[in-house]
């Protein structure tokens, strides 16, 4: 397979040749020696001695001067003569040597057209990746670039075409030239090239799960990811990382996400924070599809390199915890109406109530429809063979059983509790009691209360009926939350009204 000469790209003409370059130069000299008659080269005495193996190649300047004589004119002249003119095998053998030495696109085209006739398409695609590295695509006209791509489309198909184009797209000067020439390319070339270019560009510049995958980007991504694992693993790491970032995450097509993660995620440097984030993103995708075992394996692997990472550790704990449906019960020993949980499908912390199966749908509906400040929104609800659960989203912890020490906190909690009860009543819903255990509280830096338990709540016959029912809880709330000295300073009218009591409580804070 042709390997492009490194000698012609050396930066310093007077630098000595390395042992590897000497060996490579001897191969080039063998090619020139074999074909010097048909090439009709004009050699000086020093070059003649090197070509005839009578002098070791050591001077970089002399070597570069000799190799420069194998230009497009010399190659075209040789191809027009026998035996290359009529003998395809001899022509291919000659071009395999010539393409190593010149960055001329015409020689490359001649080589590709010949190798496609005499060798497998797969070998030709691999050969192309080596041969194109010396070509200055920025100097090519749109017509010349179009001709090269036209040959590629004619010669290759399927994965071989994808390989060939991908090798080109990884060259910066080719990508720049292609973007400028794309509108002028032959019509049958554009649909073959544009999707892959869009996918590579998106992976390099538009990374992240929020990028919309549609049109050419999605087509190109699927085409690119159809390559064998071994070929994908040879891509430069920034491009591999970009492909995973672009492909993996909630909302991505299942075939794209699974293929990118399976083929590429393990090829990235596992010690980086970016790898950890991508692993968690794919684990989230797996959990959303109920592939918990695969998600746990992936997270456990990430934790071997990031032992202090709390996120994946929390997810692993959730995957290992007892579950009710898709909700992990994180602290099964917690007493009270609710316990901490984790909704696996959306990777959300939540608070969970294990409820009576018969009442679960009604309670879930209330949480879903009571869009009120201070009432916890529903995360999910469901049931398994043994129990039903209601999971809601709320911050805080249950109120301490011994009461609150801070005076202002006590008044604020009582005020918010009654305010929430009034709001629920105005929505036409009546609770059977006002047990403080129905609420979660955040106490610092400010008090914030959330109603998390709607167990036993019913739609009232009227708003007035609901308000009257909740007004009946006022003394129970005040007694449960406030201390005796608090009650002594609280001025209340004879008829207890929720709004009036809230106003009186707020006056004490």
N, C-alpha and C positions, 0 to 999 in steps of 0.2 A: 504494500500500500504506500503510495507516495507520501513522503514526509518533507514538508517545505524546508528549504535550507535556512539555518540560523545565521550562516555566515554573511549573507547579503544584508542582514538587518543589524549587524554589529555596529555600535556607535563610534568606536575609535579605530580608524584605519591602521594605526601603527601598533595596536595591542596584539600581543602574541596569541596564537591560536591555542585553545585548550586541547587536551588529549581527545576529548569528544569531538571537537571541531576538526581536528586533524583526521580522525577516522571518517567523519562525514565528508570531508573534502576529498578523501581518497575514493569514496564512492562516486562523487561527481566527476572526478578525473577519469575513473573507469568508464563512465557514461560517455564523456567527451572522446576518450581514446577509441571506444567502440564505434562512434558515429562521426568522427571528425571528417571523414571523407565526404559523407552526404551533407554534413553541416557546412562544409567548405569554409572553415574558420581560418582567419589569418592570425597565426601565433608568432609571438616574438621568441627569442631563444630561451628565455627563462620559462615561459609558458610551455614551450615545446618539451623542455626537459621534465617539467612536472607532469605533463600529459603522458609522456612515455615512461613514467615511473623511474626516471633517472635522478630526480631531485625531490626531496621531501617537501611537502607543502608546509611552509612555516611563516612566510610573510603575508600578513592579512591583506595588505594593499594589492599585492600581486594576485592573490586568490580572488579578491573581489573584482579586479579588472578582468580576469579571465572569465568569471561567471557572468559578468555583464554582457559578454559577447553572445551568450545564449539568449537572444532577444526574440521578439515576435517575428522579425524578418527572417532570422536564421531558421527558426522553427518552421515557418510557413514554406520557406524554400525547400527545406528537407522533406516536408510532407508532400510536396509537389513532385518529388523524384522517386524513383524506384529504390528500394523495394516497398517503401511506405505507401506509395500511391495506390497500389493494387493489393497489397497484402495487409489485411486487417490486424492479424496477430502481431506482425512486425510493427505496424503503426502504433498499436497500443503499447507495446514494450518501449518504443521510442518516447511516446508522450508521457509514460509513467516517470521517466527520468527528467524530461523537459519541464513538466509541471512543478517539479521540486525546485526549479531554479529561477522561475520567472513569476512575477506577480501580474502578468498580462492576462486580462480576462479572456482574450481571444484564444490563448493557449489552453486556458481552463475549459472553455466551451468545446474546443476540439477534443480534449481529453474526455470530457463527460459524454460527448456524443459517441466516442469510440468505445469507452469502457461499458456503456450501456448496451452496446451491441455484442460485446464479447464476454462480459462478466455479469454477475448477479446484480440486481438493483440494490440490494443491501450493501454489497461491497462498494458500489459506486457512491452510495450515500455517505458511507464512512470515509471514503477517499475525499469527498468534497470538503468535509470539515477540516481536513489537513491542508488541502490545497488553497483554500480561500483566504488564509490568514495574512498573506502578503499583499493582497489586492487592496488598492486604495479606492474604495467605492465612492468616496466623496468626489473623485475626479471623473467618474463615469457620467455620461449623459443619461437622461431618462430613457432614451431609445436603447442604449447599450445595456442598461440595467434591465430593461424590459426583455431584451433578447436573452439575457442570462436566465431570468426567471421563466421565460417561455420554454427554454430548453429543460429546465428543472421539471416543469409541469408535464412536458412531453415524455421525459425519461423516467420519472418516478411517479409512484402512486402510493396511496395508503400510508403506512407508517414510515416507509422509506422517504416519501416526500416530506412528511412531518419532520423527520430527522434532519433532512437536508436544509429545510427552511429554518429550523430551530438553530442549527449550527450557524447560519448566517445572522439570525436575529440577535444572537449573543455578541455580535461584533458591533461596537458602537458606531463606527463609520457607515456600516451597512444600514442600521436602523435609521440613522439621520437621512441618508440618501433615499431610502425607501419612502419615508414620510413625504419627502419633497416630490418624489416621482410618482407616487401612488395614483393620482388622478390621470396620469398619462400612460399607465400600463395597459397592455392588451386586455380586452374584456374577459377572456377566459382565465387570466392570471389573477385578477383582483380577488375573486371569491375564494381562491386557494390560499392567498397570502394574507389578506386583510384580517381575517379572524385570529390567526396566530399572532400577528403583530399586535392586535388589540389586547389579546390575553397577556402577552409578555409585557407590554407597556403598562397594563393595569396592575400586574403583579409587582412591577418595579416602582410604580408611583401612586397607585390608588389602593393601598393595602387597607385591610380592616373589614369587619363584618358589616359595616353600614354601607359599603359600596354596593350599588345595584348591579346584579349580574343579568345582563340581557343582551340581545343582539349578537354582534360579533364576539364580544368578550366571552360569553357563555359557550358559543360554538367553538371558539379557539381553545378555551380551557378544556373542554371535553376532548378535543382532538389531541391536545398536548398530553393530557393525563392518560391517554390510551397507549402511550409508549410503554415499553417494558420497564419494570422497576430499576433494572441495572442501568438503563439509559437515563432515566430521570435522576438517578443518584449522581450522575456525572455533571449535572448542571451546577453552575456556580452557586454557592450557598445563599447569597442574597436573593437570587431568583427563586431558589427552592423555598426559602422562608416566605417570600412574597406570595408564592403560589398557595402555600398553606394558609397564610393570613387571608387571602382572597377567597379561598374555597371552603374553609371550615367555620362553622358557627351556626347558631339558630337561624332558620329561614333559608339555609342553603339547600340546593337540590341534593337529595340523598346520595345519588351516584357520585356527584362531584366531591362532596364533603368526605365520604367514606374512602374514595380512591386517593384523594390528596393526603389524607391523614395516614392511610395504610402505607402508601408508597414513599412519602416524603418526611413525615414528622420524625421518624426515628433517625433520619439522616442528618438532622440539625444538631448543633452543639447543645447538649442537654444541660450544661451548666449556666446558660444564660437566662435572664428574666424573660426574654422574649419567648424562649422555648416553653417555660413554665406557663406563660399566658396562653400560648397556643394549645398546650396540653389540656389546660382547664377549659378552653373554648371547645375543644373536641369532646372532652368528657361531658360537658354540658349538653352538647348535641346528642351524645350517646344516651345520657339519662333521659333526655326528652323523648327518645325513641324506645325507652325501657330496656336498653342494653346495659344494665347495671354492672354485670360482671366485667365487661370490657372496659367500662368507665373506671371501675375500681382498680383494675390492673394498670391502666394508664396513669391514674393519679398516684398509685403506690410507687410506680417507677419514677415519676417526677419527684416524689418526696425523697427518694434516695439521693438526689442531687440538691434538694432544697429542703433540708430537714426542719427549718424553722418557718416554713411557709404555712400560715394559718389557714388560708383558703382551702387548699387541697386537703389538709388534715381534717378540716371541718366536714368536707364533703365525704371523705372516707368514713369518718365517724357516723355520718348520716346513712351511708350505704350499709354499714354494719349494724345499725340500730334496729330495734323492733319496728315494724311498720303496720300501719293501718291503711290499706290501699297504697297510694303513692306518697303518703306522708310518713316520714320517719319520726318516731317518738324519741326525742333526744334525752329527756330526763324523766324516766318512768317512775322515779321515786318521789316526784314533786306532788305535794298535797295541794288541794284546792280545785277550783272549777276548771282551770286550764293548765296546760303544760307546754313547754317549749317543743317546737317541731320544726321540720324542714321539708318543704315540698320539693321532691326530687325532680319533677318534670321541669320546673322553672328555677331550681336552685335558690329558693327563697326561704328565709327564716320566717317562721310563723308561730302562732299560738294555737293549740289544738284542744278541742273538747271531744272526748269520746261520748257519743250521745245515743239515745234510743233510736233504733232504726226507723221506727214508725214516725218519729218527729223530725228526723234529720232534714227532709226535703223542705218542710215548712220553715225551719230555722234558717236554712241556707238561703231561702228566698228572701227572708227578712233582711239578712246581712247584705244580700245583693241589691236590694231595692231601697234600703234606708241610707241614702247618700247624704248623711248628716255629719257635721263636725262632731267629733267625739265618739262616733260609732265606728267600730273596726270594720273595714271592708273585707269581703270574702276573698280568700285566696283559692280555696278549692273545697269540695266536699265529696264524699263518696263512702263506699262501704266495701268490705270484703266479706268473707264467709262468716266472720265472727262479730263484727262491730261496724258502726258507722262513725264518721268523724266530720267535724266542722273545723276548718283551718282558716284563721283570719290574720290580717296583718296589723300589728300594733307594736309600739315601743313601750318599754317600761317593765315593771315587775308587779306582782301582787302586793297590795298594801301590807305593811308589817302587822303581824297579829297583835302586837302590844300597843299599837297606836303610834301616832307621830309625835315627835318631841317638839318640833318647831311650831309655835303658835300660828304664825302666818300660814304655814303649810297646812295646818288643820283647817283653818277657815277657807283656804283656797280649794282644798280637796272637797269639802262639803259644798261649797258654792258650785264648783264644776259638776259634781255629781248631780245636784238638783237641776242645774242648767241642762245637762244632757237628758235627764228624765223629762224635763219640760219639752225639749225638742222632739224626743221620741213620741210623747203624747200628742204634740201638734201634728205629727205625721200620722196620727190615728192608730198608734200601737200602744198597747198596755202591757207592762211587765207584771208578773205575779208577786214580785218583791223587789226591794232595793238593796239587797245584800251587797256590801262593799266588795265581796269576793268576785262580783261580776265585773269589776273594773281592774285595769292595770294603771299604774301611776309612774310617771317620770317626776322625780322630786328635785333634781338639780339640772341646770341652773335655775329653772323655773318649774313650777308644778304644771303637769299636763296629764289629764285623765282620759282614758279611753274605755268605753263600754265594749267588752269582748264576749259577753255571754248573754244571748237572747233566749236562753232556754225557757220555755213556758210562755213566751210572749205571744199575744194574739192581736189580731185586728179588732179594734174596739168598735162598738156600734156607732160611736160618734167621737169627735175630738173632745167634746166636753166630758164625755164619759171617761176617756183616757186621762184627761187632766185631773179629773176628780179622783181617779184611782191612784195616780202618782202623788197627788197632794196628800193622800193618806199615808205616804211613806216619809213625810218630812221629819216627823219627830224621831222615827227609827234611824234615819240618816244622821240627824244631828247628835243623837245619843251615841251612835256607833263611832262617829269620827271626832267629835269635840269632847273636851274635858269639862268637868263641872264648872271650873272657873270661866271657861269660854261661854257656857250657857248663861251664866249669871250676867255677863255684860251684853248679851244679845237681846235686843229689844224687838219683840214680836207682837203683832196685833192678835186679837182673839181669833179671827178667822185666818187660817194659814193658807196663803196663796204662794205658789212656786216662785213667781216673779218677784214678789215682795220679799220673800225669805232670801232669795239670791242677792237682792239689793242690800239687805241688811248684813249678810255675810261679807259682801264685797267692801262694805263700809269699815269693816274691822281689819282689813289687810293693808 
